[in-house]
Amino acid sequence: MNNLSIRHLRAFYAVAQDGSFTRAAESLHLTQSTLTATIKQLEEQVGLTLLDRTTRSVLLSSEGKRFLPVAERLLSDFDTALADLKAVSEQQQGQVGIAASPSTISRLLPSIVKRYQQQYPNIGIYLRDDGAGGIEQRILDNEVDFGVASNHSSHPDLSYHPLLSDRYGVVCCANHPLATGKAELPWDALEQQQLIYLTTDTGIRVQLAQFKQQGVLNIELDGPVIEASNPAAIAALISEGMGISLLPALAAGTTAFEGLKFIPLTGPAISREICLIRRKGRSLTPAAAHMSALVTAELKQMLLPPFVETL
């Protein structure tokens, strides 16, 4: 059976439909001798006569009649699968999945998604917002094609291509004593301030812990601190006068923080890298590859929020 191929099915189906080796050979663009040899190979492999030859016509045997709908279905499935593959390669159908932080999705991706959808209206696009750890896991699980986020874990199975530098600063109420019109604040201005943090499963909190461990920052991250799992909750707590927070400019620029003040920090000035993250060894579909290239190109030309720069 290993010597049978799709050409044997096409030959059998053509002869069965046309009732003639001559007409079938013409429709398949084969010589009659080649077609006859192909049918003979099929019958020898299955050990059955599928076509009864007469002087005037070719008729299906009883076994041939039972096999005909099977051959038709197999050919249809094969042709459909090939057509689908071709459509995907030509970006006529398919789907692209991107995982990113809520701030990236709301502030950076909409215009890129709009441009891509205008070029390829038949490609589905789905966005998944998550924390940095969740984004990496979605990529590892092949749930999405790629991610746009900070480097959460330097996972050995992921590649990180830096796209943006996102400066850290203080977020506080407009009437807070720190909001005195200064363009920047030193880190020591945070002493004695009630800090509100994102939880430890977020990339921002992990990065702040790394900076402290490296001796870059001297801030209190342990003990009885106030934590929230998403930036919107942080904004609500700040608005209630519960304290101030340390956030990158992109996160602090979402609509949840409207009415609050962002002041970049200096001495040192630190930033997070936002990367295009892919799983190593996994090929992107043409649609996903074009989308990832578009993300990279568009971010270089985009008018970015203050304190966010391309790399």
Backbone bond lengths (Angstrom), bond angles and torsions (degrees), N, CA, C in turn:
res aa  C-N    CA-C-N  psi(-1)  N-CA   C-N-CA  omega(-1)  CA-C   N-CA-C  phi
1 M - - - 1.467 - - 1.532 111.99 -
2 N 1.341 116.25 -16.95 1.456 118.65 -174.85 1.518 113.16 -67.75
3 N 1.369 117.17 -17.75 1.458 120.24 -177.01 1.531 113.07 -87.37
4 L 1.329 117.26 -4.74 1.461 120.15 -179.55 1.528 110.13 -80.46
5 S 1.325 115.35 148.15 1.459 120.44 -179.70 1.517 109.13 -143.84
6 I 1.317 114.73 -178.64 1.454 120.05 -178.63 1.527 111.33 -64.03
7 R 1.323 117.61 -26.85 1.473 119.44 179.86 1.529 111.18 -66.68
8 H 1.337 117.85 -30.49 1.463 120.12 176.89 1.524 110.78 -67.69
9 L 1.338 115.87 -39.78 1.467 119.41 177.21 1.527 110.54 -65.27
10 R 1.333 116.83 -43.01 1.466 119.74 -179.42 1.532 110.30 -63.63
11 A 1.312 116.59 -39.62 1.473 120.26 -179.98 1.527 110.30 -64.44
12 F 1.334 116.93 -47.68 1.462 120.43 179.86 1.525 111.00 -61.33
13 Y 1.335 117.29 -45.83 1.460 121.04 -177.36 1.532 110.74 -64.18
14 A 1.322 117.59 -40.94 1.469 120.86 -179.22 1.522 111.12 -64.34
15 V 1.341 117.48 -44.12 1.468 120.18 179.62 1.525 110.09 -65.98
16 A 1.337 117.14 -40.66 1.463 120.86 -179.75 1.526 110.37 -63.82
17 Q 1.319 117.76 -38.90 1.459 121.36 -178.88 1.531 111.83 -73.84
18 D 1.329 116.61 -41.41 1.465 120.24 -175.52 1.521 112.94 -86.03
19 G 1.340 117.17 -21.96 1.468 120.29 -177.64 1.507 112.68 66.08
20 S 1.317 116.82 22.28 1.469 120.46 -175.35 1.518 109.15 -159.19
21 F 1.312 116.68 131.35 1.459 120.33 175.44 1.528 110.49 -67.49
22 T 1.312 116.35 -36.11 1.470 120.12 -177.97 1.521 111.16 -64.03
23 R 1.354 116.46 -50.35 1.472 119.93 -179.00 1.533 110.79 -67.36
24 A 1.333 116.54 -38.95 1.462 119.33 179.55 1.522 111.04 -64.54
25 A 1.329 116.72 -40.73 1.462 120.06 178.86 1.521 110.85 -62.23
26 E 1.330 116.39 -39.16 1.467 120.14 178.19 1.528 111.37 -65.04
27 S 1.330 117.52 -43.08 1.471 120.59 -178.05 1.526 111.74 -68.19
28 L 1.343 116.39 -29.71 1.466 120.50 179.30 1.522 112.51 -91.89
29 H 1.327 116.86 -3.34 1.462 122.07 -178.32 1.526 110.87 59.70
30 L 1.343 115.18 45.43 1.458 122.41 177.59 1.525 109.16 -122.11
31 T 1.306 116.55 159.37 1.458 119.04 169.47 1.523 108.15 -75.36
32 Q 1.310 116.63 154.90 1.465 119.77 -178.34 1.533 110.82 -64.18
33 S 1.313 116.23 -35.12 1.475 118.56 179.60 1.521 111.48 -66.57
34 T 1.339 116.76 -38.42 1.473 120.20 177.41 1.518 110.74 -64.57
35 L 1.336 117.11 -43.21 1.454 121.32 179.01 1.530 110.76 -63.18
36 T 1.313 116.43 -44.11 1.470 120.38 179.26 1.520 110.35 -60.95
37 A 1.321 117.18 -42.74 1.464 120.60 178.91 1.526 111.45 -64.23
38 T 1.320 117.14 -37.29 1.471 120.87 179.91 1.516 110.84 -65.69
39 I 1.348 117.47 -44.68 1.463 120.88 178.25 1.531 109.98 -63.75
40 K 1.320 117.23 -39.29 1.468 121.28 179.17 1.528 110.43 -61.89
41 Q 1.358 117.25 -41.54 1.466 120.92 177.44 1.523 111.33 -61.28
42 L 1.340 116.34 -42.02 1.469 121.11 179.13 1.518 110.54 -61.36
43 E 1.324 116.81 -49.48 1.457 120.44 -177.35 1.527 111.19 -66.00
44 E 1.316 117.82 -36.28 1.464 120.15 178.39 1.525 110.81 -67.77
45 Q 1.289 116.81 -37.92 1.463 119.89 -179.76 1.529 112.08 -67.34
46 V 1.334 117.39 -41.39 1.469 120.03 -178.91 1.524 111.74 -85.08
47 G 1.335 117.13 -15.77 1.457 120.42 179.10 1.510 113.89 73.84
48 L 1.334 116.82 24.91 1.461 122.00 -178.22 1.523 109.68 -139.50
49 T 1.334 115.65 153.10 1.456 120.85 171.52 1.523 108.35 -88.04
50 L 1.310 115.99 120.18 1.464 120.78 -178.84 1.526 112.29 -99.78
51 L 1.325 116.46 -24.04 1.464 121.26 -177.29 1.524 109.03 -130.71
52 D 1.346 115.68 127.12 1.461 121.05 176.25 1.525 108.37 -96.65
53 R 1.336 116.54 121.14 1.453 121.27 -179.03 1.531 109.50 -92.10
54 T 1.307 116.31 134.22 1.459 122.33 171.82 1.526 107.37 -122.29
55 T 1.298 116.15 174.36 1.460 118.63 -179.69 1.514 112.33 -67.95
56 R 1.320 116.66 -22.46 1.462 119.11 -176.12 1.528 114.52 -111.03
57 S 1.326 117.95 -23.92 1.468 119.03 -176.34 1.532 110.18 -155.56
58 V 1.300 113.27 176.50 1.464 121.69 175.86 1.516 107.09 -119.85
59 L 1.329 115.90 126.29 1.457 121.40 -178.73 1.520 110.36 -117.32
60 L 1.311 115.39 151.17 1.464 120.46 175.64 1.524 109.93 -75.36
61 S 1.324 116.05 136.16 1.461 119.92 170.61 1.524 108.06 -74.84
62 S 1.317 117.00 173.64 1.469 119.69 178.52 1.523 110.48 -60.96
63 E 1.351 116.23 -39.43 1.468 119.22 177.27 1.528 110.75 -68.38
64 G 1.336 116.10 -36.21 1.459 120.17 177.58 1.517 112.33 -64.19
65 K 1.354 116.59 -37.76 1.462 120.58 178.34 1.533 110.81 -63.99
66 R 1.340 115.86 -39.96 1.474 119.08 178.94 1.536 110.93 -69.51
67 F 1.319 116.51 -32.79 1.473 119.66 -176.57 1.528 112.84 -81.26
68 L 1.330 118.00 -23.99 1.460 120.73 -174.03 1.526 112.93 -57.29
69 P 1.355 120.69 -50.04 1.468 118.64 -179.97 1.525 112.88 -64.65
70 V 1.330 116.20 -29.42 1.462 118.99 176.92 1.523 109.83 -67.41
71 A 1.336 116.18 -46.36 1.470 120.13 178.46 1.522 110.99 -61.12
72 E 1.324 116.96 -40.29 1.467 120.92 179.87 1.527 110.76 -63.04
73 R 1.330 116.54 -43.59 1.469 120.32 179.67 1.526 111.35 -65.43
74 L 1.341 116.84 -43.12 1.462 120.57 179.56 1.529 111.03 -62.33
75 L 1.323 116.77 -42.94 1.461 119.93 178.36 1.526 111.61 -64.84
76 S 1.329 115.64 -40.93 1.460 119.59 179.42 1.521 111.19 -63.66
77 D 1.343 116.34 -44.90 1.462 120.39 178.86 1.524 111.31 -62.67
78 F 1.323 115.83 -41.91 1.468 120.18 -179.82 1.522 111.06 -64.18
79 D 1.318 116.54 -46.56 1.465 119.93 -179.28 1.522 111.74 -65.76
80 T 1.338 115.93 -38.34 1.470 119.69 177.68 1.520 111.01 -64.59
81 A 1.341 115.93 -42.59 1.466 119.59 179.49 1.521 111.07 -62.51
82 L 1.327 116.69 -42.47 1.467 119.84 178.13 1.526 111.54 -64.06
83 A 1.328 115.66 -41.10 1.468 119.62 178.95 1.523 111.03 -63.61
84 D 1.343 115.80 -39.41 1.468 119.65 178.53 1.523 110.77 -64.69
85 L 1.334 116.58 -43.46 1.464 120.14 178.88 1.529 110.70 -61.30
86 K 1.320 116.04 -42.00 1.461 119.71 179.33 1.525 110.90 -64.68
87 A 1.332 115.28 -40.09 1.472 119.03 179.38 1.519 110.93 -63.92
88 V 1.340 116.37 -40.09 1.464 119.91 177.85 1.518 110.12 -64.45
89 S 1.346 116.92 -44.58 1.466 120.21 -178.59 1.520 111.37 -63.21
90 E 1.318 117.49 -30.44 1.464 121.71 179.70 1.523 111.94 -94.30
91 Q 1.338 116.36 8.38 1.464 123.25 179.45 1.520 112.20 56.50
92 Q 1.337 115.24 38.92 1.459 120.58 174.86 1.526 111.20 -93.57
93 Q 1.322 116.51 -15.09 1.452 120.26 175.25 1.518 107.92 -157.59
94 G 1.310 115.99 167.23 1.457 120.52 -178.87 1.518 110.60 130.70
95 Q 1.328 114.86 -170.04 1.457 120.63 -177.17 1.519 109.27 -151.21
96 V 1.323 115.69 144.61 1.459 121.69 177.92 1.521 108.00 -121.58
97 G 1.328 116.74 129.24 1.461 121.44 178.63 1.519 111.02 -114.30
98 I 1.337 116.61 132.70 1.463 122.67 -179.97 1.521 108.63 -129.06
99 A 1.321 116.88 132.70 1.460 121.81 172.97 1.521 108.43 -108.17
100 A 1.319 116.65 137.29 1.467 120.76 -178.10 1.525 108.95 -159.06
101 S 1.320 115.34 167.01 1.459 119.64 176.18 1.523 109.74 -70.93
102 P 1.328 117.78 157.47 1.471 119.42 177.95 1.522 113.35 -55.89
103 S 1.344 116.81 -38.13 1.466 118.67 -179.28 1.523 111.58 -68.44
104 T 1.325 117.72 -36.71 1.462 120.81 177.66 1.522 110.90 -66.74
105 I 1.335 115.45 -43.16 1.463 119.38 -179.85 1.524 110.97 -64.21
106 S 1.310 117.00 -41.96 1.469 119.12 -174.69 1.524 112.85 -79.16
107 R 1.338 118.42 -30.04 1.462 120.20 -172.67 1.523 114.68 -105.22
108 L 1.331 118.04 -27.93 1.458 119.37 -173.16 1.523 114.54 -112.17
109 L 1.319 117.64 -36.65 1.456 119.55 -169.54 1.534 116.32 -84.63
110 P 1.328 121.03 -27.00 1.475 118.78 -174.68 1.524 114.62 -54.10
111 S 1.318 118.40 -46.01 1.471 119.50 -178.45 1.525 111.05 -67.71
112 I 1.335 116.97 -33.29 1.471 120.60 178.94 1.520 109.89 -69.50
113 V 1.327 116.41 -44.65 1.461 120.85 178.22 1.524 110.60 -61.41
114 K 1.324 116.56 -40.61 1.465 120.31 179.38 1.523 110.89 -61.80
115 R 1.323 117.24 -45.79 1.464 119.79 -179.39 1.524 110.99 -64.37
116 Y 1.336 116.78 -41.61 1.464 119.72 -179.93 1.529 110.40 -63.91
117 Q 1.323 116.81 -43.66 1.466 120.41 -177.91 1.519 111.33 -65.29
118 Q 1.319 117.13 -32.43 1.465 120.07 176.16 1.523 111.54 -65.84
119 Q 1.332 116.44 -35.89 1.463 120.53 179.85 1.530 112.16 -78.51
120 Y 1.331 116.51 -36.54 1.468 120.96 -175.56 1.535 109.15 -130.89
121 P 1.324 117.94 74.70 1.467 121.30 -174.12 1.526 114.01 -66.48
122 N 1.333 118.30 -16.39 1.468 120.43 -178.83 1.518 113.31 -92.33
123 I 1.331 117.26 0.56 1.463 120.91 178.20 1.527 108.79 -95.14
124 G 1.333 115.95 125.70 1.459 120.47 175.45 1.523 110.54 -75.65
125 I 1.316 117.23 146.83 1.464 123.13 -179.98 1.522 108.15 -130.45
126 Y 1.325 116.36 128.25 1.458 117.93 174.26 1.528 109.73 -131.15
127 L 1.331 115.54 137.12 1.454 123.74 -178.00 1.519 109.08 -112.19
128 R 1.327 116.07 136.33 1.461 121.94 178.86 1.524 108.15 -121.88
129 D 1.336 117.62 115.83 1.458 119.54 176.46 1.524 109.48 -90.14
130 D 1.327 115.83 140.31 1.456 121.04 -176.51 1.518 108.30 -164.06
131 G 1.334 115.82 170.05 1.441 120.89 170.57 1.515 110.33 -74.91
132 A 1.342 116.29 171.28 1.463 120.22 -174.40 1.525 111.77 -59.13
133 G 1.344 117.58 -42.89 1.458 120.17 179.59 1.520 112.07 -64.74
134 G 1.326 116.57 -41.54 1.457 120.64 178.86 1.516 112.40 -66.28
135 I 1.325 116.21 -35.72 1.470 120.26 178.16 1.523 109.82 -63.27
136 E 1.319 116.34 -46.39 1.471 119.57 179.00 1.525 111.10 -60.41
137 Q 1.327 116.82 -41.22 1.462 119.67 -178.37 1.521 111.52 -67.42
138 R 1.316 117.76 -37.22 1.472 120.72 177.80 1.531 110.61 -63.02
139 I 1.340 116.28 -37.34 1.468 119.45 177.97 1.525 109.95 -69.00
140 L 1.327 117.58 -43.44 1.462 121.57 179.62 1.521 111.54 -63.04
141 D 1.331 116.53 -34.23 1.470 121.30 -179.89 1.525 112.45 -83.67
142 N 1.349 117.41 2.95 1.469 122.32 -177.74 1.523 112.46 60.15
143 E 1.327 116.21 25.38 1.469 120.06 176.75 1.518 110.67 -74.68
144 V 1.333 116.17 -30.27 1.461 121.71 176.86 1.530 107.87 -130.19
145 D 1.318 116.35 163.81 1.463 120.54 -179.45 1.520 112.08 -77.77
146 F 1.325 116.53 -39.65 1.465 120.35 178.78 1.524 108.99 -159.97
147 G 1.325 115.46 172.40 1.451 120.06 179.68 1.513 111.23 -129.86
148 V 1.325 115.94 160.44 1.465 122.46 173.53 1.522 105.77 -126.21
149 A 1.331 116.10 104.54 1.461 120.05 -172.63 1.517 109.62 -166.04
150 S 1.326 115.63 176.42 1.457 120.42 174.83 1.525 110.09 -78.76
151 N 1.306 115.67 162.07 1.462 122.05 178.11 1.517 108.21 -76.84
152 H 1.319 116.26 107.17 1.463 120.72 -175.09 1.518 112.05 -85.17
153 S 1.332 117.13 -39.24 1.468 119.03 -170.22 1.519 114.65 -137.68
154 S 1.340 118.19 -1.12 1.478 120.84 -173.20 1.523 110.40 50.17
155 H 1.331 116.48 46.05 1.462 121.34 -175.77 1.527 109.96 -61.22
156 P 1.335 117.84 134.19 1.474 119.72 -176.22 1.522 114.32 -64.98
157 D 1.337 117.88 -19.94 1.461 120.76 -179.49 1.520 112.68 -93.49
158 L 1.328 117.06 5.75 1.457 121.14 -178.91 1.520 110.61 -121.02
159 S 1.326 115.81 147.80 1.463 121.23 172.60 1.521 108.50 -109.31
160 Y 1.337 115.91 143.31 1.458 122.05 -176.06 1.531 108.75 -123.95
161 H 1.320 116.30 113.64 1.463 120.95 178.57 1.529 108.65 -107.04
162 P 1.341 118.27 109.08 1.472 120.27 -176.53 1.533 112.58 -60.61
163 L 1.324 115.12 134.54 1.459 121.67 179.20 1.531 112.15 -115.64
164 L 1.337 115.78 -46.21 1.460 120.82 -172.26 1.523 111.22 -136.05
165 S 1.324 115.21 153.61 1.456 122.74 169.32 1.522 107.59 -110.85
166 D 1.321 116.22 126.15 1.471 122.53 -171.68 1.527 108.74 -121.02
167 R 1.326 117.28 107.42 1.475 123.19 -170.88 1.528 111.69 -72.67
168 Y 1.329 115.44 139.31 1.461 121.65 176.01 1.523 110.56 -82.68
169 G 1.321 114.09 149.27 1.448 120.14 176.61 1.518 111.51 -158.89
170 V 1.305 115.07 -177.83 1.472 122.93 177.80 1.517 108.69 -95.50
171 V 1.330 115.90 138.36 1.466 121.26 171.50 1.521 107.22 -114.80
172 C 1.318 116.40 125.71 1.464 120.68 -178.14 1.522 109.86 -147.66
173 C 1.308 115.78 171.73 1.468 120.25 175.03 1.526 109.70 -67.78
174 A 1.316 115.65 153.00 1.472 120.02 -177.90 1.523 112.03 -63.54
175 N 1.349 117.53 -24.22 1.469 120.15 -179.32 1.527 112.48 -99.71
176 H 1.319 117.20 12.15 1.463 120.84 179.36 1.535 109.48 -71.35
177 P 1.348 118.10 147.07 1.472 120.07 179.61 1.525 114.11 -55.55
178 L 1.343 118.14 -28.78 1.468 119.91 178.63 1.522 112.54 -71.93
179 A 1.330 116.76 -22.25 1.465 121.16 -177.02 1.517 109.58 -86.79
180 T 1.324 114.71 68.32 1.469 119.73 -173.82 1.523 112.52 -106.41
181 G 1.305 117.33 19.90 1.455 120.07 179.34 1.504 114.15 89.38
182 K 1.322 117.96 1.25 1.464 120.14 178.56 1.527 109.80 -71.17
183 A 1.340 115.27 141.42 1.461 119.87 -179.55 1.520 111.12 -72.56
184 E 1.335 117.49 -31.42 1.457 122.50 179.50 1.521 109.02 -142.65
185 L 1.317 115.41 162.37 1.456 121.32 177.02 1.523 109.19 -129.16
186 P 1.339 117.39 142.94 1.465 119.43 172.90 1.530 109.47 -78.66
187 W 1.315 115.33 156.50 1.462 119.42 -179.16 1.528 112.24 -62.94
188 D 1.329 117.05 -31.51 1.465 117.90 -178.50 1.525 112.48 -69.23
189 A 1.346 116.72 -10.45 1.469 119.21 174.98 1.519 111.43 -69.13
190 L 1.338 116.93 -13.80 1.468 121.06 -178.41 1.519 112.58 -84.50
191 E 1.330 116.71 -8.52 1.466 119.05 179.98 1.531 109.91 -61.11
192 Q 1.320 113.84 138.46 1.473 122.50 -179.90 1.526 112.86 71.76
193 Q 1.340 117.12 5.99 1.464 119.99 177.89 1.533 110.26 -92.88
194 Q 1.332 116.55 144.36 1.462 121.11 174.61 1.523 109.00 -79.12
195 L 1.321 115.90 111.84 1.455 120.85 -177.53 1.524 110.88 -96.75
196 I 1.314 114.95 139.10 1.466 122.10 177.32 1.528 106.83 -113.27
197 Y 1.330 115.98 126.28 1.465 120.35 -173.83 1.517 111.75 -115.61
198 L 1.319 114.04 154.79 1.461 119.30 163.33 1.524 108.64 -72.56
199 T 1.320 116.79 154.96 1.456 121.76 -175.63 1.529 111.69 -67.66
200 T 1.331 115.56 165.39 1.462 121.77 -172.02 1.523 113.57 -69.94
201 D 1.334 118.41 -10.24 1.467 119.68 178.03 1.526 112.15 -87.63
202 T 1.319 118.07 2.40 1.463 121.92 -179.96 1.530 110.32 -97.40
203 G 1.318 116.04 151.72 1.457 120.61 179.92 1.519 112.73 -64.18
204 I 1.327 117.36 -34.76 1.463 120.77 -179.07 1.519 110.55 -63.92
205 R 1.329 117.12 -45.82 1.473 120.10 179.66 1.532 110.75 -66.15
206 V 1.323 116.69 -39.96 1.469 120.16 178.50 1.519 110.10 -61.75
207 Q 1.333 117.06 -41.61 1.457 119.40 -178.76 1.526 111.50 -67.94
208 L 1.321 118.01 -40.20 1.462 120.36 176.87 1.525 110.71 -60.83
209 A 1.336 116.80 -39.34 1.461 120.52 177.47 1.531 110.68 -64.62
210 Q 1.334 116.50 -37.68 1.471 120.11 178.32 1.523 110.55 -65.77
211 F 1.326 117.17 -42.44 1.463 120.68 178.73 1.533 111.11 -62.34
212 K 1.329 116.44 -38.71 1.454 119.66 178.77 1.527 110.78 -67.67
213 Q 1.331 115.97 -42.87 1.459 120.48 179.60 1.528 111.40 -62.06
214 Q 1.318 116.47 -34.47 1.468 121.50 179.11 1.529 112.43 -78.56
215 G 1.324 117.13 -5.01 1.455 120.98 -179.70 1.513 114.12 82.37
216 V 1.347 116.54 8.51 1.464 120.04 179.65 1.527 110.79 -73.05
217 L 1.325 116.92 -37.56 1.458 122.21 -176.43 1.525 110.18 -121.66
218 N 1.311 114.67 151.87 1.464 120.33 174.24 1.518 108.01 -126.73
219 I 1.320 115.40 79.86 1.457 121.51 -179.84 1.519 109.06 -128.98
220 E 1.312 116.49 156.34 1.458 121.77 -179.05 1.526 109.71 -86.09
221 L 1.338 115.84 116.36 1.455 120.57 179.05 1.520 112.53 -112.30
222 D 1.309 116.80 -12.45 1.461 120.79 -178.49 1.527 109.58 -108.81
223 G 1.308 114.61 -177.94 1.454 118.80 178.52 1.509 112.44 79.98
224 P 1.314 117.22 -160.13 1.479 121.29 -176.17 1.529 111.99 -79.38
225 V 1.335 116.40 80.00 1.457 120.61 178.50 1.529 109.39 -104.10
226 I 1.308 115.66 161.62 1.467 121.11 174.99 1.520 107.81 -93.53
227 E 1.333 116.11 129.20 1.458 121.55 -177.80 1.526 110.07 -128.19
228 A 1.327 115.40 152.66 1.462 121.85 173.06 1.527 107.50 -143.89
229 S 1.317 115.58 153.18 1.465 119.57 -172.72 1.522 113.65 -89.09
230 N 1.328 118.95 -9.17 1.464 119.88 179.65 1.530 110.37 -146.96
231 P 1.322 117.36 154.45 1.465 120.91 -177.09 1.526 114.06 -59.46
232 A 1.335 117.90 -32.72 1.466 119.47 -179.73 1.526 111.02 -62.49
233 A 1.325 116.87 -39.21 1.468 120.34 177.77 1.525 110.31 -67.31
234 I 1.329 116.85 -38.16 1.468 120.99 176.33 1.526 109.91 -59.12
235 A 1.326 116.33 -46.15 1.467 120.71 -179.31 1.526 111.04 -60.54
236 A 1.319 116.18 -41.34 1.471 119.37 179.91 1.530 111.31 -64.07
237 L 1.317 117.30 -40.67 1.466 120.86 179.36 1.524 111.20 -66.97
238 I 1.321 116.87 -39.85 1.470 119.68 177.03 1.522 110.20 -63.60
239 S 1.327 116.84 -43.44 1.468 120.75 -179.99 1.519 112.25 -61.69
240 E 1.340 116.64 -27.71 1.465 121.45 178.24 1.522 112.36 -82.71
241 G 1.341 116.00 1.05 1.457 119.52 179.31 1.508 113.98 78.74
242 M 1.327 117.46 21.72 1.457 121.31 -178.02 1.523 112.92 -78.29
243 G 1.329 117.68 -14.80 1.454 120.05 -179.57 1.508 110.78 153.26
244 I 1.328 115.41 -161.01 1.462 122.63 179.56 1.532 108.03 -124.28
245 S 1.316 116.17 170.53 1.460 118.78 -178.59 1.522 110.90 -138.49
246 L 1.336 114.60 159.38 1.464 122.43 175.05 1.514 108.25 -107.40
247 L 1.325 116.08 117.66 1.455 120.40 -176.94 1.521 110.11 -143.80
248 P 1.317 118.08 154.14 1.462 120.24 170.36 1.534 109.62 -70.51
249 A 1.313 115.04 158.84 1.464 120.48 -175.17 1.520 112.45 -60.80
250 L 1.342 117.10 -37.73 1.460 119.43 -177.06 1.519 111.19 -64.00
251 A 1.330 116.29 -45.40 1.470 120.17 178.69 1.522 111.12 -65.19
252 A 1.335 116.40 -37.74 1.464 120.73 -178.49 1.523 112.30 -75.11
253 G 1.321 117.48 -8.94 1.458 120.36 -178.17 1.512 114.44 -97.50
254 T 1.339 118.17 4.88 1.458 120.46 178.78 1.528 109.93 -75.61
255 T 1.329 115.39 166.02 1.467 120.30 -174.33 1.525 112.66 -61.34
256 A 1.343 117.41 -25.34 1.469 119.99 -179.98 1.527 111.58 -61.24
257 F 1.345 117.19 -24.51 1.465 121.06 -174.96 1.533 112.44 -100.99
258 E 1.319 117.03 11.44 1.466 119.48 176.77 1.529 109.82 -59.43
259 G 1.324 116.21 134.07 1.459 121.22 -178.31 1.511 113.27 91.92
260 L 1.348 117.42 -11.16 1.466 121.42 176.65 1.528 108.72 -100.04
261 K 1.309 115.77 164.76 1.471 120.75 -174.56 1.529 109.92 -111.85
262 F 1.341 115.80 134.47 1.460 122.10 174.80 1.521 108.63 -108.90
263 I 1.337 116.21 126.87 1.462 121.78 -179.97 1.526 107.63 -126.25
264 P 1.328 118.41 116.85 1.465 119.43 -179.59 1.527 111.68 -64.44
265 L 1.333 115.05 148.02 1.454 121.44 -178.89 1.517 110.23 -100.97
266 T 1.341 114.90 146.92 1.457 120.02 -179.75 1.518 109.52 -137.20
267 G 1.337 114.37 166.57 1.462 120.20 179.56 1.503 114.69 73.46
268 P 1.341 120.21 49.58 1.466 126.46 7.55 1.530 112.73 -96.40
269 A 1.338 114.96 162.68 1.465 120.80 169.45 1.531 106.90 -85.04
270 I 1.319 117.46 120.68 1.467 120.75 -178.67 1.526 109.88 -121.64
271 S 1.303 115.06 152.47 1.459 121.54 -178.11 1.519 109.19 -139.60
272 R 1.304 115.33 159.20 1.460 120.33 169.63 1.522 108.62 -102.62
273 E 1.314 115.78 148.41 1.454 120.83 174.06 1.518 109.41 -91.60
274 I 1.317 115.75 130.77 1.459 121.04 171.40 1.524 107.06 -100.52
275 C 1.320 115.79 124.92 1.463 121.43 -171.17 1.527 111.11 -118.11
276 L 1.329 115.10 157.39 1.451 121.06 165.04 1.530 105.68 -90.05
277 I 1.319 116.31 119.38 1.467 121.49 -171.59 1.525 109.11 -111.01
278 R 1.333 115.27 129.72 1.465 121.20 178.25 1.521 109.64 -131.76
279 R 1.312 114.64 158.79 1.453 119.31 173.79 1.522 109.10 -83.46
280 K 1.321 116.31 129.51 1.457 121.24 179.64 1.534 110.16 -64.46
281 G 1.321 115.51 140.86 1.453 120.41 176.12 1.505 114.86 78.99
282 R 1.327 118.14 1.28 1.454 120.94 179.40 1.523 109.51 -106.66
283 S 1.323 116.36 123.29 1.458 120.62 178.60 1.523 109.97 -79.33
284 L 1.316 115.24 138.28 1.460 120.17 174.84 1.520 109.70 -83.78
285 T 1.322 116.96 147.08 1.455 120.64 171.15 1.527 108.25 -65.05
286 P 1.332 118.78 160.20 1.468 119.10 176.96 1.526 112.55 -54.56
287 A 1.333 116.79 -38.22 1.467 119.53 -179.87 1.522 111.17 -65.22
288 A 1.337 117.24 -45.25 1.461 120.86 -179.56 1.525 111.27 -68.96
289 A 1.343 116.71 -37.46 1.461 120.19 178.57 1.529 110.64 -63.26
290 H 1.336 116.41 -41.06 1.466 119.47 178.82 1.532 110.25 -66.79
291 M 1.319 116.77 -39.61 1.463 119.65 179.23 1.529 111.11 -64.41
292 S 1.331 117.99 -43.71 1.461 120.05 -179.83 1.521 111.02 -64.09
293 A 1.334 116.49 -39.00 1.468 120.07 176.97 1.522 111.04 -65.55
294 L 1.336 116.00 -37.37 1.466 120.23 179.53 1.528 110.57 -67.36
295 V 1.337 117.18 -40.50 1.464 120.84 177.32 1.523 109.80 -58.05
296 T 1.338 116.33 -48.58 1.462 120.67 -178.72 1.530 111.44 -61.85
297 A 1.323 116.92 -45.62 1.464 120.73 -177.37 1.526 111.91 -69.20
298 E 1.324 116.84 -42.98 1.466 120.29 -175.98 1.524 111.87 -68.23
299 L 1.337 117.18 -36.79 1.469 118.98 -179.76 1.527 111.25 -65.52
300 K 1.330 117.24 -30.03 1.458 120.26 177.95 1.522 112.05 -69.13
301 Q 1.328 117.10 -25.47 1.464 121.24 -177.41 1.528 112.87 -103.93
302 M 1.301 116.73 -10.35 1.462 120.95 -173.28 1.529 111.52 -72.52
303 L 1.317 115.93 145.19 1.456 121.49 170.92 1.529 107.11 -76.49
304 L 1.318 116.05 103.49 1.463 121.12 -172.15 1.525 110.68 -87.89
305 P 1.333 116.12 159.07 1.473 119.35 175.98 1.531 110.78 -62.89
306 P 1.329 118.04 159.69 1.468 120.61 177.57 1.519 111.37 -55.98
307 F 1.311 116.22 142.31 1.470 124.90 177.17 1.530 113.61 70.71
308 V 1.340 116.32 14.20 1.465 121.70 172.25 1.521 106.85 -118.44
309 E 1.341 116.75 124.79 1.461 120.47 -175.20 1.524 110.51 -130.22
310 T 1.335 115.97 152.61 1.455 120.73 176.14 1.519 110.16 -77.19
311 L 1.321 116.41 153.62 1.472 122.27 178.59 1.529 109.66 -111.51
